[in-house]
Amino acid sequence: MADEVLMAEVSAGSATERRETRQLNIALASTITIVVLFIILAVTIGSPLADELVSGSGESHWLPPVEERSGQQYVDDDIFSRVSWNGTYGIGEPLSVFVSVPEIVLSDGGAGATGGAEVHM
């Protein structure tokens, strides 16, 4: 057994197998290259955009701050300065309705202490 020499045969494979392997290797390398390229682009382009959004978000709004709007004139001759309907609107008197709730008792809390619990609506 010790004097026995083992022979190995190297099979090169067919031309079709080699071509398919080469095509798969090229496709894999191309995919990895594109993924790495997109990662680099995301880092270089994404960081400045995120920094700009975070740093300038409160200062670049097109409306003036709420506390400064009271002293400004309302422009009513522009294309965007419209109301739904022109005219005066009648506003009714405030209406208060008191609904009695006889189910509330003293054990429910303060509203039932006097016995005449009402809800204001």
C-alpha positions as CSV (number, residue, x, y, z in Angstrom):
1,M,0.0,0.0,0.0
2,A,2.8,2.4,0.8
3,D,4.4,1.9,-2.7
4,E,1.2,2.6,-4.5
5,V,1.1,5.9,-6.4
6,L,-2.3,7.6,-6.8
7,M,-3.0,9.3,-10.1
8,A,-5.2,12.4,-10.4
9,E,-6.9,13.4,-13.6
10,V,-7.5,17.1,-14.2
11,S,-10.6,17.8,-16.2
12,A,-10.6,21.1,-18.0
13,G,-14.3,20.9,-18.6
14,S,-16.0,21.6,-21.8
15,A,-15.8,25.0,-23.6
16,T,-19.5,25.7,-22.7
17,E,-18.9,25.2,-19.0
18,R,-15.9,27.5,-19.1
19,R,-17.8,30.2,-21.0
20,E,-20.7,30.1,-18.6
21,T,-18.4,30.3,-15.6
22,R,-16.6,33.3,-17.2
23,Q,-20.0,35.0,-17.9
24,L,-21.2,34.5,-14.3
25,N,-17.9,35.9,-12.9
26,I,-18.2,39.0,-15.1
27,A,-21.8,39.5,-14.0
28,L,-20.8,39.1,-10.4
29,A,-18.0,41.6,-10.7
30,S,-20.2,44.1,-12.5
31,T,-22.9,43.8,-9.8
32,I,-20.3,44.4,-7.1
33,T,-18.8,47.4,-8.9
34,I,-22.3,49.0,-9.3
35,V,-23.2,48.4,-5.7
36,V,-19.9,50.0,-4.5
37,L,-20.4,52.9,-6.9
38,F,-23.9,53.6,-5.5
39,I,-22.6,53.4,-1.9
40,I,-19.9,56.0,-2.7
41,L,-22.4,58.2,-4.5
42,A,-24.8,58.0,-1.5
43,V,-22.1,59.0,0.9
44,T,-20.8,61.9,-1.1
45,I,-24.2,63.3,-2.3
46,G,-26.4,62.3,0.7
47,S,-24.3,63.8,3.5
48,P,-24.4,67.4,2.2
49,L,-28.1,67.2,1.5
50,A,-28.9,65.9,4.9
51,D,-26.7,68.6,6.5
52,E,-28.5,71.3,4.5
53,L,-31.9,70.0,5.5
54,V,-31.0,69.9,9.2
55,S,-29.2,73.2,9.4
56,G,-31.6,75.4,7.3
57,S,-35.0,73.9,8.0
58,G,-36.3,76.6,10.3
59,E,-34.8,79.7,8.7
60,S,-35.8,79.3,5.1
61,H,-39.6,79.0,5.4
62,W,-41.4,81.3,2.9
63,L,-44.0,82.6,5.5
64,P,-43.0,85.1,8.1
65,P,-43.1,84.0,11.7
66,V,-46.5,84.0,13.3
67,E,-45.6,86.7,15.8
68,E,-44.7,89.1,13.0
69,R,-47.9,88.6,10.9
70,S,-50.2,90.8,12.9
71,G,-48.6,94.0,11.8
72,Q,-48.6,93.2,8.1
73,Q,-51.1,94.4,5.5
74,Y,-53.5,91.9,4.0
75,V,-53.2,92.1,0.2
76,D,-56.6,91.5,-1.4
77,D,-55.9,92.2,-5.0
78,D,-53.5,89.3,-5.8
79,I,-54.5,86.1,-7.5
80,F,-54.1,84.0,-4.3
81,S,-55.8,86.5,-1.9
82,R,-59.4,85.3,-2.1
83,V,-62.1,84.5,0.3
84,S,-64.8,82.0,-0.4
85,W,-67.7,84.4,-0.6
86,N,-67.7,88.1,-0.2
87,G,-70.1,89.7,2.2
88,T,-71.0,89.9,5.8
89,Y,-71.7,86.9,7.9
90,G,-74.2,86.9,10.7
91,I,-73.0,85.3,13.8
92,G,-75.6,84.0,16.2
93,E,-75.6,84.5,20.0
94,P,-73.7,81.9,22.0
95,L,-75.9,79.0,23.0
96,S,-75.5,77.3,26.3
97,V,-77.3,74.1,27.0
98,F,-77.4,72.5,30.4
99,V,-78.3,68.8,30.5
100,S,-79.2,67.2,33.8
101,V,-77.6,63.9,34.7
102,P,-79.6,62.3,37.5
103,E,-77.5,59.1,37.4
104,I,-74.5,60.8,39.1
105,V,-74.5,60.3,42.8
106,L,-72.3,61.3,45.7
107,S,-70.1,58.2,45.3
108,D,-69.2,59.3,41.8
109,G,-67.4,62.4,42.9
110,G,-68.0,66.1,43.4
111,A,-70.7,66.6,40.7
112,G,-73.1,64.4,42.6
113,A,-72.7,66.1,46.0
114,T,-75.5,68.6,45.6
115,G,-77.8,66.1,43.9
116,G,-78.6,68.3,40.8
117,A,-75.7,67.4,38.5
118,E,-75.8,69.1,35.1
119,V,-73.5,69.0,32.1
120,H,-72.8,72.3,30.2
121,M,-72.7,71.8,26.5
